[in-house]
Amino acid sequence: MLVHWQNSLGRILAFTLLVVCAALVAGDAVAAQSKAQRFRLIALAEHGGIHKPFVDAAKVWLGALANSENFAVDYIEDTEKIDDAFLAKYDLFLQLNYPPYMWTDTAKAAFTKYIEQGKGGWIGFHHATLLGEFDGYQIWPWFQQFMGGVRFKNYIATFVSGSVTIEDKNHPAMKDVHSPFVIEKEEWYTYDTDPRPNVHVLASVNEKTYTPSTDIKMGDHPVIWTNEHYKARNIYIFMGHRPEHFDNPAFTKIFRNSIFWAASK
C-alpha cells in the first residue's frame, strides 16, 4: 500500500513538474514574441541597379539592430501591397532609396493618409528626393511638398567627400552625433530650390569642403531635414548611395536615432 502511494505521489509530482515547465516555456515564448513586437517597420526597398549594394548593407545592419532592440522589419520591393490595411500593421515606414514614382494610385492615397494623419513615422533615404519626370512617370505633387517643394536638378556623378554640420543638436535624431562629420564619396544632389523655408533643417553639407572640388553646388545645401507641417514624425536623410556609409558611426547613429524617434519608441 505504501509503495502504491509513493508511486502515485511520484506520478503526481512528475505531472506537476511537467505542467510547470510547459507553462514556463509557453510564458517565455509569449514574452519573447511580445518583446519582438516592440514595433513593426516596413521598408520599401529599391531592389536593383546602382543602389542595391547600399540596400543590401542596410538590410544586414537593420537585421542586427532589430534583433538587439526587439523590433520587426519586413520588406517590399514595389508598392502593389500598400493600402490602408497594409500600412495599419506598421509603426514606421522606411523608404530605402525607393523613388517617389512607380507608386500605384492606391498606395499614394494610403501613404498620404498615413503621413497626414500621423498613423506612423517615416524615414526616407537618398533616392526619395528624386523628384521630377523619370522613367515615364510624372512628378508626384503631394510628395514634392512633403519634401519641402524641391525638384531634382543635378548630382555630382563623380562623387566627392564633404563635411556635414549638424544645425539642430537638440533634435533626438542628432543625439550623441559629433559635428561636423565627413561623408565619403557621395553624389550630392542639388535641387531647383532650397527646401529650408519649408522644412526644419537638421544638418547641411558645407560645399566648401568638397573633395575633390566641383562646380556643382547649391549654396545653402540642407541634407537632413524634417517637415513639421505633417502629423507623422518624418525625417529625410540624403546620404545613401554607398554601402560603406554603414562603416561611418555618425551615419549609423543618425539612422538608429531616427528609427526610434520616428517610431515614437
N, C-alpha and C positions, 0 to 999 in steps of 0.2 A: 504493500500500500504506500509506504514511504517512497519507494523507488518510483512508483507511478506518479505520485505527487511531485517529486523532484523533476521527472521528465516533463510533466505538464508545465511546471514553473519555468523550466528551461525553454520550452517552446514559446511560452508567453513572452519571456524576456527577449528571445531572439526575434519574435514577430514585432515587438515594440521597438527594438533597436532598428529593425528594417524600416518600419514606418517613419521613425525619427530621421534616419539617414535619407530616405526618399524625400521627406519634407525639406530637409536642409538642402539637398541637391536641387529640388524644384525651386526653393526660395532663392538659391544662388543664381539659378538660370533666369528667374524672373527679374532679380536685381540686376544681373548683367545686361539683360535685354533692355530694362528700363534705363540703365546707365548709358547704354549705347545710343539711346534715343534722346540724348540731351537736346539735340536739334537736328533737323534734316536740311541738307544742302543739295540743290540741283545745279549741275554745271552743264551749260550749253557750250560744248567744246568744238572748236574748229578741228576737223579730223584729217586734213591733208594739207599739202602744199608746204610752203616755207615755214609755217608756224607750228608744224607738227612736233618738232623736237622740243619746243617750249611747252606745248600742251602735254607731251609725254612726261617731261620733267615735273610739271605741275601735278600730274596725277600721282606720281611717286611721292612727292612732298605732301600733298593733301592726304594721301592714304596714311602716311606715318602720323600726321597731325591728328587725323580723325581717330586713329587707334589710341593715341595717347590722351586725347581730350574727350573721347567718348561722344562723337557725333557721327552722323551717317552722311555719306556722299554718294549720289547717283549721277550718272552721265547720260546725256543725249547728244546726238550729233546733227540734229535738224530740229525744226520747230513743229513737226507733224503732231506730236503728242500734247502740245501745250494748249490747254484750255483752262477754264476756271477751276474745274475739279482737280486737274493735274497739279496746278500751282498751289492749291489749298493744302497739299501734303507737305509743302516745304516752307521753312522759315527764312531761307536765303537763296537767292538766285545769283549764280556766278556766270557771267558772260566771259568765257575763257577764250578770248580772241575771236569769237564768232562775230561777224559784222552785223550792222543794223539794216540788213536787207536779206532777201531769201526767206522772210518770215511769212507764214500763212496769215490770212486776214483774221482767222480765229485766234491765233497766237498773239497777234498785235493787240487785239481787243482785250484779251485776258491779261497780258503783260501790263498794258496801260492801266487797267483797273488795279492790278496787284501793286503797282507803284503809287498811283494816285490815292488809293485807299489805305496804303501802308500795311498791306497784308503780309509783307515780308520785306527783307532787305535786299540790296543789290550791290554787287561789285562787278565792274567791267574793266577789262584789260585791253590796252593797245588797239586792236582792230575795231573795238566798239565805237571809235570816233571816225571810222572810215565812212564818212557821210558825203553823199553825192550821188551821181548816177554811175553805177558799176554793174557790169555783167548783165546788162539789160534791165536792171531794176532802177526805179526812180527813188529819190531821196524820201525818207520817212519823216515828214514834218514834225510829228509829235516827238520822235526820238531826237531830232535835231534840237528842239527846245530843251529837252531833258538834258542834253549835253552842253547846254549853255549857248545855243544858237550858232554853233560852229559848222563849217563845211570844210572838208579836207581840201587842202591846196597843194601841198608838196611834201616831200620827205627827203631825208639825207640817205640816198641809196648806197653811198659808200661807207656808211656807218662812222660815227665819231663817239668819243667818250665825252662826258660832260658832268659838271658838278651841280648837284641838286641841293637847293636850300629849302629847309622847312620854314614855312611862313606862319603856321599856327602850331606852336609846340604844345599847346594845351589840348589839342584835339586828341581823343582816345586813339585814333589810328596812328598818331605820331609818337605815342608813348615810348620812351626809352630808345628813340632813334637818334643817333648822333647826326648833327647838322654842321656843315654840309657833308654830303656823301657822294661818292663818284659812281656813276653808272657807266659801265664799259660798253663801247661799241653798240650804240643804239641807232636806229634810223629815225630820229626825232621828227615827228610830224609837224608841219605848220598848217595853220588854218586861215581862212579868209577874214576872220575877225577874232579878237581877243575875247575869250569866254569870261574874263574876270568880272565885268559888270553884272553878269547874270548868275554867277556861282560863287561859292565860298572857296577860295584857293587855299590849299593846304601846303603845296610845295611847287616850286618852279625851277627850271633849269637856267643856269647862268650861261648864256650863249657865248660870252667872252672866254669861257673855259673850254670850248670845243677843241678837241684834239683828235686828228688834225683840224685846222681851221677850215671853215666853209662859209660861202656866201649865202647859204640857205638858212635864213633866220627870220624870227618873228618880231624881235624886240622884247617886249614883255612876253614871257613864254611859260604859262602855267602847265604843269604836267600831272598834278594830282589835285582833284577837287571834289566837292560835294555840292549838290544842288538842293538847297534848303527850301525851295519852293514846292517840293513834293513831300508827301507824308512819309513815304518809305525812307529809311536810312539808306543812303546811297553814296558810293564813292567810285570815282573813275581813276584808274592808275594807268598812265600812258605806257610805262615801261612794260615790255612783254614780248620781245621778239626772240631773245636768245635763251636757251636752257641754262646758260652759265649764270643768269641772274639768280638762280637758286643757290649759288655759292656766295652771294652777296648778303651779309647779315642785315644790312639796312633794308633791302628789298623784302627779305623773308619776314622780318619783324613787322614791316608795314602791312604785308599780306596777312599775317597772323592777327595783328591788332584789328585790321579791317573786318576780318571774319567775325570776330566776337562782338565788335561794335555793331556791325550791320545786322547780325542775327539777334542783337539785343541780349546777348548772353555774357 
